[in-house]
């Protein structure tokens, strides 16, 4: 499920990171790694924290 569809304040676990190798590596350097829980804290138009 893309981050644009998740609810604020609910914890989700990253199941898969899509994209080419360069994109996946960049996302992983930001801390988004498969199996790690994430939570959207707040939303702004087109931005997520």
Secondary structure, 3 states (H helix, E strand, C coil): CCHHHCCCCCEEECCCCCCCHHHHHHHHHCCCCCCCEEECCCEECCEEC
